[in-house]
Amino acid sequence: MLILESELTLRGYRRCGLVCPDPTPLHFVGGRGQGLFKVEITQPVEGKWVTYIHVLENEFKKAGKTENDRSAGRLKESYNSMRKTIDLMNQGLLLHVNETLYHVDSSTGQTTQSYEQDFPAKHRVPLALLARRTVVLWAKGQHQSRQAMLDEEKELNLRYRGEWAKEGWSTVTLADGRPVRTRIDPEE
């Protein structure tokens, strides 16, 4: 669902950074992934209870939160953790089929069980990063309470039903064991 910059501003959010393509190929130095994309935090948002929003081409993708005055670090960690998933995809050890990543048996090339890491984010965010798309990051700091922060995150994810969020979706398991996500109608 689309979200306008004016709506984000009215809600008290400010643009705090970007996740943008990096011309350096994905590689690992001492087990730490680098390249393919970079996370640029241009205006860190301080505070104990911070919510943030990921927007891709004006489409709401996910709201998140951090509780420890580390919103810039939390955003960087979230994206940097995707490099391992992307590396497994590049090696042919994970395959994206019908909205879900599956492990691939290296001897047969057949998919095995679904990749259980951070479903749904790690199943969808790597596709945007591999496509060299730019994610705009928005943040709102210092909610009045922890509960206010949690309520805001949940309300946004349920309202906008971003494809990287867990809220607002149901998962049905097919007879062959594949999970299929469908959006829950807000009126249900």
C-alpha positions in Angstrom: 0.0 0.0 0.0 1.3 3.5 -0.8 2.2 5.9 1.9 2.8 9.5 1.2 5.7 11.6 2.5 3.1 14.1 3.8 1.4 11.4 5.8 4.7 10.2 7.3 5.5 13.8 8.3 2.0 14.4 9.8 2.5 11.2 11.9 5.8 12.7 13.3 8.2 10.7 11.2 11.3 12.1 9.6 13.4 10.8 6.8 16.5 9.3 8.5 18.3 7.4 5.8 18.6 5.2 2.8 19.5 1.7 1.8 20.9 2.1 -1.7 22.9 0.2 -4.2 26.7 -0.1 -3.8 28.8 -0.8 -6.9 31.1 -3.0 -4.8 30.1 -6.7 -5.3 29.0 -8.7 -2.3 31.9 -10.2 -0.5 32.9 -11.2 3.0 35.8 -10.0 5.1 36.4 -11.9 8.3 32.8 -13.3 8.1 31.3 -9.8 7.8 29.4 -9.1 4.6 30.2 -6.0 2.6 29.1 -4.5 -0.8 26.0 -4.8 -3.0 24.2 -2.2 -0.9 25.0 0.4 1.8 22.9 1.7 4.7 23.3 5.4 5.0 21.8 6.9 8.2 21.7 10.7 7.5 19.7 11.8 10.5 19.8 9.4 13.4 16.8 9.5 15.6 17.6 9.2 19.3 15.4 8.0 22.1 14.6 4.9 24.1 11.4 4.0 22.2 11.7 4.6 18.4 9.6 3.3 15.5 10.9 3.2 12.0 9.3 2.6 8.6 10.8 1.1 5.5 9.4 2.6 2.2 10.3 1.3 -1.3 9.1 3.5 -4.2 6.5 5.1 -2.0 5.1 1.7 -0.9 5.0 0.9 2.8 7.0 -2.3 3.4 7.4 -2.6 7.2 7.3 -0.8 10.5 9.8 -1.8 13.2 10.9 -0.6 16.6 14.0 -0.3 18.8 14.0 0.1 22.5 17.6 0.9 23.4 18.6 4.3 21.9 20.2 2.5 19.0 17.9 3.1 16.0 20.8 3.8 13.6 22.6 0.6 14.7 19.4 -1.4 14.6 18.6 -0.4 11.0 22.1 -1.1 9.9 22.1 -4.5 11.6 18.7 -5.4 10.1 20.0 -4.8 6.5 23.5 -6.1 7.0 22.1 -9.5 8.2 20.5 -9.8 4.7 23.9 -10.3 3.1 24.2 -13.9 4.4 20.8 -14.8 2.9 21.8 -13.1 -0.4 25.1 -15.0 -0.4 23.2 -18.3 0.1 20.9 -17.3 -2.8 23.9 -16.5 -5.0 25.5 -19.8 -4.2 22.3 -21.6 -5.3 21.7 -22.9 -1.8 18.4 -21.0 -1.4 15.8 -20.6 -4.1 12.8 -18.2 -4.1 9.6 -19.9 -5.1 6.1 -18.4 -4.7 7.0 -15.8 -2.0 9.1 -18.2 0.0 12.8 -19.1 0.1 13.7 -22.8 0.2 16.9 -24.6 0.9 18.3 -26.4 -2.1 19.8 -29.9 -2.0 23.3 -29.3 -3.6 23.4 -32.9 -5.0 20.0 -32.9 -6.6 19.2 -29.2 -7.1 15.7 -29.8 -5.7 14.2 -27.6 -3.0 13.9 -29.1 0.5 12.4 -27.3 3.5 11.5 -23.6 3.6 14.1 -21.2 5.0 12.9 -20.3 8.5 15.0 -17.2 9.0 13.0 -14.1 9.8 10.0 -15.0 7.7 8.8 -12.9 6.0 11.5 -10.2 5.9 14.4 -12.4 4.9 12.3 -14.0 2.2 11.5 -10.6 0.5 14.0 -7.9 1.4 16.9 -9.7 -0.5 14.9 -9.5 -3.7 14.7 -5.7 -3.5 18.4 -5.5 -2.7 19.4 -7.8 -5.5 17.3 -5.7 -7.9 19.4 -2.7 -6.8 16.4 -0.8 -5.5 16.6 2.0 -2.9 14.7 1.8 0.4 13.9 5.1 2.2 14.1 4.9 6.0 11.8 7.0 8.2 11.9 7.2 12.0 9.9 8.7 14.9 11.6 9.0 18.3 10.8 9.0 21.9 7.2 7.7 22.2 5.7 8.5 25.6 5.9 4.8 26.6 7.1 1.4 25.5 3.4 0.4 25.0 2.8 3.5 22.8 5.8 2.4 20.6 4.5 -1.2 20.3 1.0 0.0 19.5 2.3 2.3 16.8 4.4 -0.4 15.1 1.5 -2.9 15.2 -1.1 -0.3 14.0 1.1 0.7 11.0 1.8 -2.9 10.0 -1.9 -3.9 10.2 -3.1 -0.8 8.4 -0.6 -0.9 5.5 0.0 -4.6 5.4 3.5 -4.2 4.1 4.9 -7.3 2.4 8.0 -7.4 4.7 5.8 -7.3 7.9 4.3 -10.3 9.7 1.1 -8.4 10.8 -1.8 -8.2 8.4 -1.1 -11.5 6.7 -2.2 -15.1 7.2 -0.1 -18.1 6.3 -1.8 -21.2 4.9 0.2 -24.4 4.4 -0.4 -26.2 1.2 -0.5 -30.0 1.1 3.1 -30.2 0.0 4.1 -28.1 3.0 4.7 -24.8 1.3 3.6 -21.8 3.2 1.5 -19.3 1.2 0.8 -15.8 2.6 -2.3 -13.9 1.8 -3.3 -10.4 3.0 -6.0 -10.3 5.6 -8.8 -7.9 4.7 -8.8 -5.0 7.3 -12.6 -5.5 7.8 -12.2 -9.1 8.8 
